[in-house]
Amino acid sequence: MALSGLLYDAKHEDRRVEVTPDLVTGLSKSQLLWIDIEEADAGSTAALTEALQITPSMIRRVTDLSRPPYLDNYDTCFAFAVDAPDCDHGGSASDRTAGVQLGFIVSAQWLVTLHNGPVRYLSDFRAQDKGETAIGSLSPASLAASLLDWHLTEYFAEVAQIEASVDTLDEMILADGAQRQVLDRIVQIRARVSRLRGQLATQRPIFYGFSRPDFALNFDPDDHAAFARLADRFNRAIDEVERTRDVVVGSFELFTSMTTQQTNDLVKMLTFITAIIGFCAAVAGLLGMNFDLPLFKTGTRGFEIVTAFLAGFSVLSLAIAKWRRWI
């Protein structure tokens, strides 16, 4: 099976090439080879092993994208895997796609990425180049650091999507009050934040591991600063997710406040209506006493007068209560 990759050449044009052992051994310092494979099969695995002179066990470990994120150090390269955020921008809070794991193998002059599904930021990274680039002058470790920065940017974008959903939810709460579907949305968004935080937390050993002295031996001195910035950016991503969780909790508190307010309004309304009914019952009780009053001799007309009076009193009382904002 022919294996292709993207050859970044700082002195000539960037181009897609067929990856062979001769090409790999002939790479110059101004060239960087990036091999990106989606859904690796036996053919691509064998081609990688032959072209890059790496062990089949290393390939199997990296292509086993179902395992948790990890960071491994080898004699001529290092390998790690990260989880892309569990998101589908533009979808609803309950419309989430499964996360994608992205594996890296980084050597002195080539970089391999393997993933079990499409990773949008890899395509976005390649699409940003509108002409010839100087990326070939970078080391593969620097390119990996750049891709990881895009990786963390996806988490920031997902946090922004969650915050937009929370803003819409708050507007719904303020407009419609405490409805059952609102609580369901809060639960969905809260689960979405927890899932995102869990994915990010499992990658902490990766971003912190790059700064370990034993692992830093894999990098040129110029690469150290890039990976140190990644650790700081990872910490900010964790902080953003934590802050988003607090935002969701704030929406729940708003929901409970609106529920309490609606309950209070309902109790006030029932209390006022009870008072009106009580007054009408008192009048009816007085009229039911055994007194020989002229009103009792008016027949139907007297009944209509009393009924109209009580109805008018009730309507007037409700109007005054509404005007005074008692109810």
C-alpha positions in Angstrom: 0.0 0.0 0.0 1.4 3.4 -1.0 1.7 5.8 1.9 1.6 9.5 1.3 2.5 12.5 3.5 2.8 16.2 3.3 6.4 17.4 2.9 7.0 20.9 4.1 10.1 22.3 2.4 11.4 25.7 3.6 13.6 26.1 0.5 11.2 24.7 -2.1 7.5 24.2 -2.5 5.4 22.3 0.0 4.0 19.2 -1.6 2.4 15.8 -1.1 4.8 12.9 -1.6 4.9 9.1 -1.4 6.6 8.1 1.8 9.4 5.6 1.2 12.5 4.7 3.3 14.7 6.6 0.9 12.6 9.7 1.3 12.7 9.5 5.0 16.5 9.0 5.3 17.1 11.8 2.8 15.2 14.5 4.6 17.2 17.7 5.2 17.1 20.2 8.0 14.9 22.4 6.0 12.3 19.7 5.4 9.6 18.3 7.7 7.4 15.3 6.8 3.9 15.1 8.2 2.0 11.8 7.7 -1.6 12.0 8.7 -3.7 8.8 8.7 -7.3 8.4 9.5 -8.6 4.9 10.4 -5.3 3.1 10.2 -5.5 -0.4 8.7 -3.1 -3.3 8.4 -1.7 -1.9 5.1 -1.0 1.6 6.4 0.5 0.1 9.6 2.9 -2.1 7.6 3.8 0.8 5.3 4.6 3.0 8.3 6.7 0.3 9.9 8.7 -0.1 6.7 9.1 3.5 5.8 9.9 5.0 9.2 11.9 2.1 10.6 9.8 1.9 13.8 8.7 -1.2 15.6 5.3 -2.8 15.0 4.6 -2.8 18.7 4.9 1.0 18.7 2.5 1.3 15.8 0.0 -1.0 17.5 0.2 1.0 20.7 -0.4 4.3 18.9 -3.2 2.9 16.6 -5.0 1.5 19.7 -6.9 4.7 20.0 -9.4 3.2 22.4 -7.0 3.5 25.3 -6.7 6.5 27.6 -4.3 9.4 26.7 -0.7 8.4 27.3 2.9 9.7 26.8 5.7 7.3 25.8 9.4 7.9 25.3 11.5 5.8 22.8 15.1 6.0 21.8 14.5 7.8 18.5 11.1 9.3 19.0 8.3 9.9 21.4 4.6 9.1 21.2 1.4 10.3 22.9 -2.3 10.5 22.4 -4.9 13.2 23.2 -8.7 13.3 23.1 -10.4 15.9 20.9 -13.4 17.6 22.7 -16.7 15.8 22.6 -18.5 18.4 20.6 -20.4 19.2 17.4 -20.5 23.0 17.0 -23.8 24.3 16.0 -25.8 21.4 17.5 -28.0 21.5 20.5 -26.9 20.7 24.0 -28.2 17.1 23.6 -26.8 16.6 20.1 -23.2 15.7 20.8 -21.0 13.4 18.7 -18.5 11.0 20.1 -15.0 12.3 20.9 -12.0 11.5 18.6 -8.7 10.4 19.9 -5.6 11.7 18.1 -2.2 9.8 18.4 1.2 11.4 17.6 4.6 9.8 16.9 7.3 12.5 16.8 10.8 12.0 15.5 13.7 14.3 14.7 12.5 14.9 11.1 9.0 13.5 10.7 5.6 13.6 12.5 2.9 11.0 12.3 -0.7 11.6 13.4 -3.3 8.8 13.6 -7.0 9.3 14.5 -10.1 7.2 14.6 -12.3 9.9 12.9 -12.1 13.3 11.3 -10.3 16.0 13.3 -11.4 19.4 12.1 -8.5 21.4 13.4 -6.0 19.3 11.5 -7.9 20.3 8.3 -8.1 23.9 9.5 -4.3 23.9 10.1 -3.6 22.8 6.6 -6.3 25.1 5.1 -4.7 28.2 6.6 -1.7 27.9 4.2 -2.6 29.9 1.1 0.9 29.7 -0.4 4.4 28.4 0.2 5.3 28.3 3.9 8.4 28.1 6.0 7.0 25.3 8.2 9.8 23.0 6.9 12.2 25.0 9.1 10.3 23.9 12.2 11.2 20.8 14.1 8.5 18.0 14.2 8.2 18.7 18.0 7.4 22.3 17.3 4.8 21.3 14.7 3.3 18.9 17.3 3.2 21.7 19.8 1.4 23.9 17.3 -1.1 21.2 16.6 -1.7 20.7 20.3 -2.3 24.5 20.6 -5.0 24.1 18.0 -6.2 21.1 20.0 -6.7 23.2 23.1 -8.4 25.9 21.1 -11.1 23.4 20.3 -11.8 23.1 24.0 -12.0 26.9 24.3 -14.4 26.9 21.4 -16.5 24.2 23.1 -16.6 26.3 26.3 -17.8 29.3 24.2 -20.6 27.1 22.7 -21.6 25.9 26.2 -21.7 29.5 27.5 -23.9 30.5 24.5 -26.3 27.7 25.3 -26.4 28.9 29.0 -27.2 32.4 27.9 -30.0 31.1 25.7 -31.2 29.0 28.7 -31.2 32.0 31.0 -33.3 34.0 28.6 -35.7 31.1 28.4 -35.9 30.9 32.2 -36.5 34.7 32.6 -39.1 34.7 29.8 -41.0 31.4 30.5 -40.2 30.8 34.1 -39.6 27.4 35.6 -40.7 24.8 33.1 -39.8 21.1 33.1 -38.0 21.3 29.8 -35.8 24.0 31.3 -34.6 21.7 34.0 -33.9 19.0 31.5 -31.8 21.4 29.5 -29.8 22.4 32.6 -29.1 18.7 33.3 -28.0 18.1 29.7 -25.6 21.1 29.7 -24.3 20.1 33.2 -23.5 16.6 31.9 -21.9 18.2 28.8 -19.6 20.3 31.0 -18.7 17.3 33.2 -17.9 15.2 30.1 -15.7 18.0 28.7 -13.9 18.4 32.0 -13.3 14.7 32.3 -11.8 14.5 28.8 -9.5 17.4 29.5 -8.4 16.2 33.0 -7.3 12.8 31.6 -4.8 14.7 29.4 -3.1 16.5 32.3 -0.2 14.0 32.4 0.5 14.7 28.7 0.8 18.5 28.9 2.6 18.4 32.2 4.9 15.5 31.1 6.4 17.6 28.3 8.0 19.8 30.9 9.7 17.0 32.8 13.5 17.1 32.6 13.7 13.5 31.4 11.3 14.1 28.6 12.7 17.5 27.6 15.7 15.6 26.2 13.6 14.8 23.2 13.4 18.5 22.2 15.7 21.1 20.9 16.2 24.1 23.3 14.0 26.2 21.0 11.1 23.8 21.5 11.1 24.0 25.4 9.3 27.4 25.4 6.6 26.1 23.1 5.8 23.2 25.3 5.9 25.4 28.4 3.3 27.6 26.9 1.2 24.6 26.2 1.2 23.7 29.9 0.0 27.2 30.8 -2.6 27.1 28.1 -3.8 23.8 29.3 -4.2 25.3 32.8 -6.3 28.1 31.4 -8.5 25.6 29.6 -9.1 23.7 32.8 -9.9 27.0 34.5 -12.4 27.9 31.7 -14.2 24.6 32.0 -14.4 25.0 35.8 -15.8 28.5 35.3 -18.3 27.2 32.9 -19.5 24.7 35.5 -20.1 27.6 37.9 -22.1 29.4 35.1 -24.3 26.3 34.8 -24.8 26.2 38.5 -25.8 29.9 38.3 -28.4 29.0 35.8 -29.8 26.3 38.1 -29.9 28.9 40.9 -31.8 31.3 38.6 -34.2 28.4 37.8 -34.8 27.7 41.5 -35.3 31.4 42.2 -37.9 31.7 39.4 -39.6 28.5 40.7 -39.8 30.1 44.2 -41.0 33.4 42.7 -43.8 31.6 40.7 -44.8 29.7 43.9 -45.0 33.0 45.9 -47.1 34.6 43.1 -49.4 31.6 43.0 -49.8 31.7 46.8 -50.6 35.4 46.8 -53.1 34.9 44.1 -54.8 32.1 45.9 -54.8 34.0 49.2 -56.4 37.1 47.6 -59.0 35.0 45.8 -59.7 33.2 49.1 -60.3 36.5 50.8 -62.7 37.6 48.1 -64.6 34.3 48.3 -64.7 34.7 52.1 -66.2 38.1 51.9 -68.8 36.9 49.4 -69.6 34.0 51.7 -69.9 36.4 54.6 -72.4 38.6 52.8 -74.4 35.5 51.6 -74.4 34.3 55.2 -75.7 37.6 56.5 -78.5 37.6 53.9 -79.3 34.1 54.9 -80.2 35.1 58.5 -83.8 35.1 59.6 -84.5 38.8 59.5 -87.6 40.3 57.9 -85.9 42.9 55.7 -87.4 44.7 52.7 -84.7 43.3 50.5 -86.0 39.8 51.0 -89.3 40.8 49.6 -87.8 42.0 46.2 -87.7 38.5 44.8 -85.6 37.9 41.7 -84.6 41.5 41.5 -83.0 41.5 44.9 -81.1 38.3 44.1 -79.8 40.0 40.9 -78.8 43.1 42.9 -76.9 41.1 45.5 -75.2 38.9 42.8 -74.2 42.0 40.8 -72.8 43.6 43.9 -70.7 40.6 44.8 -69.4 40.2 41.2 -68.6 43.9 41.0 -66.8 43.8 44.3 -64.8 40.8 43.2 -63.8 42.4 39.9 -63.0 45.8 41.5 -60.9 44.0 44.2 -58.9 42.1 41.6 -58.4 45.3 39.5 -57.1 47.2 42.6 -54.8 44.3 43.6 -53.4 44.2 40.0 -53.0 48.0 40.0 -51.2 47.9 43.3 -49.2 44.9 42.2 -50.3 42.8 45.1 -50.8 39.9 42.7 
